[in-house]
Amino acid sequence: MLQKKDYIKYLLSPPFDYTCTNLADHKPNLYHDSVSGFLRRERFTPS
């Protein structure tokens, strides 16, 4: 299960290629569909 803090760390680390597939490729036991579902469920607001 992807957590919001893990997604934020992912966005802050690589300089390019922010895709569900790329994130899933770099996290063990995480799949593209899991990332897509996470992004559909979560609500992000500006700080």
Backbone atoms as SQL, in Angstrom:
CREATE TABLE atoms (id INTEGER PRIMARY KEY, chain TEXT, resi INTEGER, resn TEXT, atom TEXT, x REAL, y REAL, z REAL);
INSERT INTO atoms VALUES
  (1, 'A', 1, 'MET', 'N', 0.849, -1.182, 0.000),
  (2, 'A', 1, 'MET', 'CA', 0.000, 0.000, 0.000),
  (3, 'A', 1, 'MET', 'C', 0.890, 1.240, 0.000),
  (4, 'A', 2, 'LEU', 'N', 0.589, 2.135, -0.868),
  (5, 'A', 2, 'LEU', 'CA', 1.349, 3.375, -0.984),
  (6, 'A', 2, 'LEU', 'C', 0.821, 4.391, 0.021),
  (7, 'A', 3, 'GLN', 'N', 1.712, 5.032, 0.728),
  (8, 'A', 3, 'GLN', 'CA', 1.354, 6.056, 1.701),
  (9, 'A', 3, 'GLN', 'C', 1.642, 7.432, 1.110),
  (10, 'A', 4, 'LYS', 'N', 0.925, 8.431, 1.580),
  (11, 'A', 4, 'LYS', 'CA', 1.101, 9.792, 1.073),
  (12, 'A', 4, 'LYS', 'C', 2.545, 10.261, 1.240),
  (13, 'A', 5, 'LYS', 'N', 3.169, 9.961, 2.384),
  (14, 'A', 5, 'LYS', 'CA', 4.550, 10.398, 2.622),
  (15, 'A', 5, 'LYS', 'C', 5.514, 9.754, 1.626),
  (16, 'A', 6, 'ASP', 'N', 5.262, 8.496, 1.242),
  (17, 'A', 6, 'ASP', 'CA', 6.115, 7.835, 0.254),
  (18, 'A', 6, 'ASP', 'C', 5.974, 8.490, -1.115),
  (19, 'A', 7, 'TYR', 'N', 4.753, 8.870, -1.469),
  (20, 'A', 7, 'TYR', 'CA', 4.525, 9.527, -2.760),
  (21, 'A', 7, 'TYR', 'C', 5.207, 10.895, -2.789),
  (22, 'A', 8, 'ILE', 'N', 5.133, 11.629, -1.711),
  (23, 'A', 8, 'ILE', 'CA', 5.777, 12.947, -1.638),
  (24, 'A', 8, 'ILE', 'C', 7.294, 12.801, -1.745),
  (25, 'A', 9, 'LYS', 'N', 7.868, 11.808, -1.043),
  (26, 'A', 9, 'LYS', 'CA', 9.312, 11.571, -1.145),
  (27, 'A', 9, 'LYS', 'C', 9.703, 11.230, -2.580),
  (28, 'A', 10, 'TYR', 'N', 8.867, 10.462, -3.260),
  (29, 'A', 10, 'TYR', 'CA', 9.135, 10.121, -4.662),
  (30, 'A', 10, 'TYR', 'C', 9.150, 11.377, -5.527),
  (31, 'A', 11, 'LEU', 'N', 8.183, 12.254, -5.331),
  (32, 'A', 11, 'LEU', 'CA', 8.125, 13.475, -6.137),
  (33, 'A', 11, 'LEU', 'C', 9.322, 14.383, -5.888),
  (34, 'A', 12, 'LEU', 'N', 9.865, 14.351, -4.689),
  (35, 'A', 12, 'LEU', 'CA', 11.000, 15.207, -4.356),
  (36, 'A', 12, 'LEU', 'C', 12.341, 14.631, -4.806),
  (37, 'A', 13, 'SER', 'N', 12.414, 13.327, -5.069),
  (38, 'A', 13, 'SER', 'CA', 13.709, 12.723, -5.356),
  (39, 'A', 13, 'SER', 'C', 14.128, 12.710, -6.823),
  (40, 'A', 14, 'PRO', 'N', 13.364, 12.168, -7.761),
  (41, 'A', 14, 'PRO', 'CA', 13.881, 12.133, -9.136),
  (42, 'A', 14, 'PRO', 'C', 13.653, 13.457, -9.857),
  (43, 'A', 15, 'PRO', 'N', 14.559, 13.840, -10.734),
  (44, 'A', 15, 'PRO', 'CA', 14.403, 15.114, -11.437),
  (45, 'A', 15, 'PRO', 'C', 13.420, 15.044, -12.609),
  (46, 'A', 16, 'PHE', 'N', 12.992, 13.848, -13.009),
  (47, 'A', 16, 'PHE', 'CA', 12.089, 13.695, -14.154),
  (48, 'A', 16, 'PHE', 'C', 11.376, 12.350, -14.074),
  (49, 'A', 17, 'ASP', 'N', 10.507, 12.106, -15.028),
  (50, 'A', 17, 'ASP', 'CA', 9.808, 10.829, -15.178),
  (51, 'A', 17, 'ASP', 'C', 8.887, 10.523, -14.003),
  (52, 'A', 18, 'TYR', 'N', 7.998, 11.451, -13.690),
  (53, 'A', 18, 'TYR', 'CA', 7.027, 11.248, -12.619),
  (54, 'A', 18, 'TYR', 'C', 5.839, 10.480, -13.168),
  (55, 'A', 19, 'THR', 'N', 5.935, 9.168, -13.224),
  (56, 'A', 19, 'THR', 'CA', 4.842, 8.349, -13.726),
  (57, 'A', 19, 'THR', 'C', 4.503, 7.259, -12.723),
  (58, 'A', 20, 'CYS', 'N', 3.296, 6.751, -12.819),
  (59, 'A', 20, 'CYS', 'CA', 2.886, 5.643, -11.953),
  (60, 'A', 20, 'CYS', 'C', 3.761, 4.422, -12.203),
  (61, 'A', 21, 'THR', 'N', 4.098, 4.196, -13.464),
  (62, 'A', 21, 'THR', 'CA', 4.923, 3.045, -13.811),
  (63, 'A', 21, 'THR', 'C', 6.324, 3.186, -13.240),
  (64, 'A', 22, 'ASN', 'N', 6.916, 4.369, -13.331),
  (65, 'A', 22, 'ASN', 'CA', 8.260, 4.586, -12.802),
  (66, 'A', 22, 'ASN', 'C', 8.279, 4.399, -11.286),
  (67, 'A', 23, 'LEU', 'N', 7.290, 4.932, -10.600),
  (68, 'A', 23, 'LEU', 'CA', 7.232, 4.753, -9.144),
  (69, 'A', 23, 'LEU', 'C', 7.094, 3.278, -8.800),
  (70, 'A', 24, 'ALA', 'N', 6.221, 2.568, -9.491),
  (71, 'A', 24, 'ALA', 'CA', 6.028, 1.142, -9.228),
  (72, 'A', 24, 'ALA', 'C', 7.298, 0.345, -9.512),
  (73, 'A', 25, 'ASP', 'N', 8.074, 0.762, -10.495),
  (74, 'A', 25, 'ASP', 'CA', 9.330, 0.078, -10.815),
  (75, 'A', 25, 'ASP', 'C', 10.363, 0.214, -9.700),
  (76, 'A', 26, 'HIS', 'N', 10.260, 1.253, -8.878),
  (77, 'A', 26, 'HIS', 'CA', 11.269, 1.519, -7.855),
  (78, 'A', 26, 'HIS', 'C', 10.839, 1.156, -6.439),
  (79, 'A', 27, 'LYS', 'N', 9.618, 0.672, -6.269),
  (80, 'A', 27, 'LYS', 'CA', 9.136, 0.263, -4.943),
  (81, 'A', 27, 'LYS', 'C', 8.798, -1.224, -4.997),
  (82, 'A', 28, 'PRO', 'N', 9.366, -2.029, -4.109),
  (83, 'A', 28, 'PRO', 'CA', 9.043, -3.459, -4.124),
  (84, 'A', 28, 'PRO', 'C', 7.563, -3.693, -3.805),
  (85, 'A', 29, 'ASN', 'N', 6.975, -4.664, -4.470),
  (86, 'A', 29, 'ASN', 'CA', 5.580, -5.065, -4.252),
  (87, 'A', 29, 'ASN', 'C', 4.582, -3.947, -4.506),
  (88, 'A', 30, 'LEU', 'N', 4.906, -3.029, -5.394),
  (89, 'A', 30, 'LEU', 'CA', 3.994, -1.944, -5.742),
  (90, 'A', 30, 'LEU', 'C', 3.749, -2.006, -7.243),
  (91, 'A', 31, 'TYR', 'N', 2.497, -1.844, -7.630),
  (92, 'A', 31, 'TYR', 'CA', 2.121, -1.974, -9.029),
  (93, 'A', 31, 'TYR', 'C', 1.502, -0.684, -9.541),
  (94, 'A', 32, 'HIS', 'N', 1.569, -0.486, -10.859),
  (95, 'A', 32, 'HIS', 'CA', 1.027, 0.705, -11.508),
  (96, 'A', 32, 'HIS', 'C', -0.414, 0.954, -11.076),
  (97, 'A', 33, 'ASP', 'N', -1.240, -0.085, -11.054),
  (98, 'A', 33, 'ASP', 'CA', -2.649, 0.076, -10.685),
  (99, 'A', 33, 'ASP', 'C', -2.804, 0.544, -9.242),
  (100, 'A', 34, 'SER', 'N', -1.912, 0.115, -8.360),
  (101, 'A', 34, 'SER', 'CA', -1.954, 0.567, -6.964),
  (102, 'A', 34, 'SER', 'C', -1.666, 2.058, -6.875),
  (103, 'A', 35, 'VAL', 'N', -0.693, 2.518, -7.642),
  (104, 'A', 35, 'VAL', 'CA', -0.343, 3.938, -7.647),
  (105, 'A', 35, 'VAL', 'C', -1.495, 4.757, -8.231),
  (106, 'A', 36, 'SER', 'N', -2.071, 4.286, -9.327),
  (107, 'A', 36, 'SER', 'CA', -3.200, 4.991, -9.941),
  (108, 'A', 36, 'SER', 'C', -4.373, 5.090, -8.974),
  (109, 'A', 37, 'GLY', 'N', -4.669, 3.996, -8.277),
  (110, 'A', 37, 'GLY', 'CA', -5.757, 4.005, -7.296),
  (111, 'A', 37, 'GLY', 'C', -5.475, 4.966, -6.155),
  (112, 'A', 38, 'PHE', 'N', -4.239, 4.999, -5.693),
  (113, 'A', 38, 'PHE', 'CA', -3.846, 5.924, -4.631),
  (114, 'A', 38, 'PHE', 'C', -4.094, 7.364, -5.065),
  (115, 'A', 39, 'LEU', 'N', -3.688, 7.695, -6.291),
  (116, 'A', 39, 'LEU', 'CA', -3.847, 9.069, -6.774),
  (117, 'A', 39, 'LEU', 'C', -5.317, 9.441, -6.963),
  (118, 'A', 40, 'ARG', 'N', -6.159, 8.485, -7.296),
  (119, 'A', 40, 'ARG', 'CA', -7.595, 8.763, -7.418),
  (120, 'A', 40, 'ARG', 'C', -8.231, 9.009, -6.050),
  (121, 'A', 41, 'ARG', 'N', -7.783, 8.292, -5.029),
  (122, 'A', 41, 'ARG', 'CA', -8.385, 8.390, -3.690),
  (123, 'A', 41, 'ARG', 'C', -7.903, 9.595, -2.895),
  (124, 'A', 42, 'GLU', 'N', -6.616, 9.914, -2.985),
  (125, 'A', 42, 'GLU', 'CA', -6.035, 10.968, -2.144),
  (126, 'A', 42, 'GLU', 'C', -6.425, 12.362, -2.616),
  (127, 'A', 43, 'ARG', 'N', -6.459, 13.269, -1.678),
  (128, 'A', 43, 'ARG', 'CA', -6.702, 14.686, -1.976),
  (129, 'A', 43, 'ARG', 'C', -5.478, 15.465, -1.514),
  (130, 'A', 44, 'PHE', 'N', -4.874, 16.176, -2.437),
  (131, 'A', 44, 'PHE', 'CA', -3.697, 16.973, -2.122),
  (132, 'A', 44, 'PHE', 'C', -4.083, 18.444, -2.161),
  (133, 'A', 45, 'THR', 'N', -3.701, 19.162, -1.127),
  (134, 'A', 45, 'THR', 'CA', -3.978, 20.594, -1.071),
  (135, 'A', 45, 'THR', 'C', -2.660, 21.344, -0.949),
  (136, 'A', 46, 'PRO', 'N', -2.582, 22.544, -1.489),
  (137, 'A', 46, 'PRO', 'CA', -1.347, 23.320, -1.374),
  (138, 'A', 46, 'PRO', 'C', -1.054, 23.664, 0.085),
  (139, 'A', 47, 'SER', 'N', 0.201, 23.755, 0.403),
  (140, 'A', 47, 'SER', 'CA', 0.604, 24.088, 1.782),
  (141, 'A', 47, 'SER', 'C', 0.431, 25.559, 2.041);
